[in-house]
Amino acid sequence: MIEFADVTVSVPRPRGTRTLLRGIALQLTEQRIAVIGPNGSGKSTLLRLMNGLIAPTQGRVTVDGLDTVRDGRKVRGLVGFVFTDPATQLVMATPLDDVELSLRKRVPNKDERRATAMRLLAEHGLADLAEQSVFDLSGGERQLVALASVLAVEPSVIVADEPTTLLDLRNRNLVRQRLAALPHQVIVATHDLELAADAERVLLVEDGRVSADGAPDEVIAHYRASV
C-alpha cells in the first residue's frame, strides 16, 4: 500500500514559495489507479513522491510502511517509474544493453544476465529489436523497452507518468495493452481518458489538491463537466 499522510510539496521561487501539492491524504490499495487533471495541476509531482524522486515538504509518504525519504533505496526497489519520454531513461545503445544494465545488480553473471534480458524483451514482443539502435525504434517500442528495463529490477508497483502522451494511436493502444496485462499494481497519470477508464479508481488532481476520488465513470464525468 502507498500512503500519503497530510502531504504538502512547496518549492522556492524568486518572489516567494509555490505550493505544488497541499494536504494530500490517500491510501492507494487498488491494483489499477489513474490520476487525471489539467497540465500543471500536480499529477507528476504526486507520482514522483511515490518512489522518492521528490520529497514532501510536509507530511509523509510510505510504501508498504517504508518512508520514501528515509528508506529511499528500498522504496525505489519496490516502485518502478516510467517517464513520459523514454529517451530520458534509455541510456544504452540497444534495448538488450539497456535491460542488461538494469539487471546488473540482480544478475551478476554476464551470460545469465544476457539470457534474462533476452527473455524479458521476448515477453514484451521485443526480441527482434534486441540489438537495434534505440534511435531506430518507434515511440511505442521505446516506451515498451523502458517498461521492460523497469520490470527487470522486479518492482511490485509500476508508476507511469503519461506513458502514452507522445504516441500515435497504434502505439498508444500497444502500451495500454501491456500495462493492462501486468500483474503489478499500476498507477498512471494520464490525459488519455480511455486509459484512465481502464482503472479501478481515478483521482482528479486540480490546483494541487485531489478534488475527486472514486469510480472511473464518475470522476471522469466530473472532470469533463468542469473543463
N, C-alpha and C positions, 0 to 999 in steps of 0.2 A: 504493500500500500504506500502511496505517496501522499504525504500530509503537509498542508500549508497551515501554519498556526499564526494568524494575525500578521501576515507578511506585507511589508512595505518596501519598495525599492525607489530610492531617490538618487539623483546624480547632480553633481555641482555644475553650474552654468556661470558665465561671467557676471550675470546680474541676478544671482540667487540660485535656488535649487529647483530642479524639475522632478516631480514625482511621476514615475512611470507606472507603478502599481501601488495600490493602497488598501490595507485592511483585508487581504485575501485570506480566507479561511475555507479550506477544502479538504476532503478525504477522497482520493481517487482510487477506487477499487475495481471499477468495471474493466472488462477486457478491451473494449474499444471506446475511446473517448475522442471527440473532436472539439477543437477550440476555434471559434469563428469571431469575426468582428472587423471593423474598418481598419485601414492602414493607420499605424501609429497608436493603436488602442492599448497595446501592451501584450499582445499574443506571444510574440517572440521572447519577450522578457519572461513571461510566465513559463514558457517551455525551458528556457535556459537555466532557470532556477532549479529545474528537476534533476540536473546532474552536476550542479555546481559551477557551470560556466559563468553564472552571475551569483553573487552572494546577496542575501537580503540585507537591507539597511536596518530593518526592524523585523522581529519575528523569527520564525524557524521553519525550515523545510526538511523533512525527513523522508527517507526511502527505506521501508522495512525497519524503521527505528533508527537508521543511521543518519546522522546530521550531514547535510550536503557540504557544510563548511569544515567541520571538524573531521569528518570521515570521508573527505572528498575522493580519495583514491578508490576506496571500496565502493562508493556510490557510483563512480564512473565505470566500475566493472559490472554494475548491475543495470545501469541505464545507458543505452547506446543512443547517440544523437546523429540524426541525418539532416544535413543542411539543405537549404533551398537550392543552392548551386553546388552540384557535386564537384566542380572544379576546386572548391575550397578544401576538399578532403581527399581528393585523389592526387597523391603526391609522387607516385611512381610512374614509370613509363607505360606499363601494361597492366591490365586487370589482374593477371596472375601475380605480378610483382607486388601489387597493392594489397591483395588479400594475404599473400605470404608475409608482408610486413606486419599486418595485424595479428598474425599467428605467431610471431617471433617469440613472445614470452611463453605462450601456452604450449607450443610445439617446438622444442629446441633442436630436434634432429632435422637437418636440411631436407633430406629425401622425404621424410614423413610429412614435413611442413608443405612441401610442394604438392604431394599427393592429396593432402587435406584441402589445400587451396583449390585444386582442380575439382575436387568433389563438391565444394561449396559453390563454385561457379556453375558446375553442371546442374546443381539443384535449382539454380535460378535461370537455366536455359542460356547460360553464357559461355559454355565450354568452347564453342567455336571461335569466341572472341578473346580467349585467354591471353594470347600473345600478340594481339593487335595493339597499336598505339591507342592510348585513351583519347587522343585528339581525333581519331578516325571514327569514334563511336557516336551514335546518335545521343540526343539528350536523355532519352529514356534508358538507353543502355548504360550510360554513365551513372544515372541515378541508381540503377539496379546493381552496378558494381560497387557503388558507395554503400548501398544497403548490405551487400554481401560482405564487405570489409568490416562493417559494424557488427554483423552477426557472427563474424569469425571469433570475436572475443567472448561469445556466449553470454550476452546480457539477458536479463529476464524481462526488461522493458525496452521498447523502441519508441523514441520520441522523434518525430519528423516535423520539421518546420517548413510548411508549404512545399511539400515534395513534388507536386505536380504543376506548380506555377509556371515554370519555364518550358513546359512540354506541349507538343501538339496532341490532338485528340487520341491518336493511336497509342502514343507513348504514355499519355495520362492514364488511359484505361489499363495498360500493361502494369504500371506501377500500382494502380489501385487494386488490381487483382492480386499482385504479390503481397501487398500489405494485408489484404483480407485473408490470405492463406496462412499467415504466420500464426504460430501457437502462442506467441508472446502477448503481453499487454502492449497495446499500441495506442499512443497519444499523438494526435496530429493537429497542428494548426493549419488552417486552410481557408482560402477564398472559394474553393470548389464545393458548392453546397451539395452536389451529388455525392462527393466523397464524404462530407460531413453526415449525410443521411445514412451512410453505412454504419455509423457508430451506434452504441447503446445509449450514450449520454453525450450531450452537447453543452458546452459552456459558451456563452456570449460575453465577450470582453469589450467594454466601451469605457473610454476615459479612465483607464487604469483600474476599473472595477469589474467584477463578474456581475453583469446586470441581469442575466437569465441563466438558468441551470436546470436541465431536465431532459425529457424525451426529445429526440431529434425533430420530429414534425412540429412540436410546439415551439421549440426555441428557434428553429429556422423560420417558421411563420412569423414569430415576433420580430426577428431581425429584418425580414423582408418588409414588414409593415413600418419599420422605423427608418428606412432609408428612402 
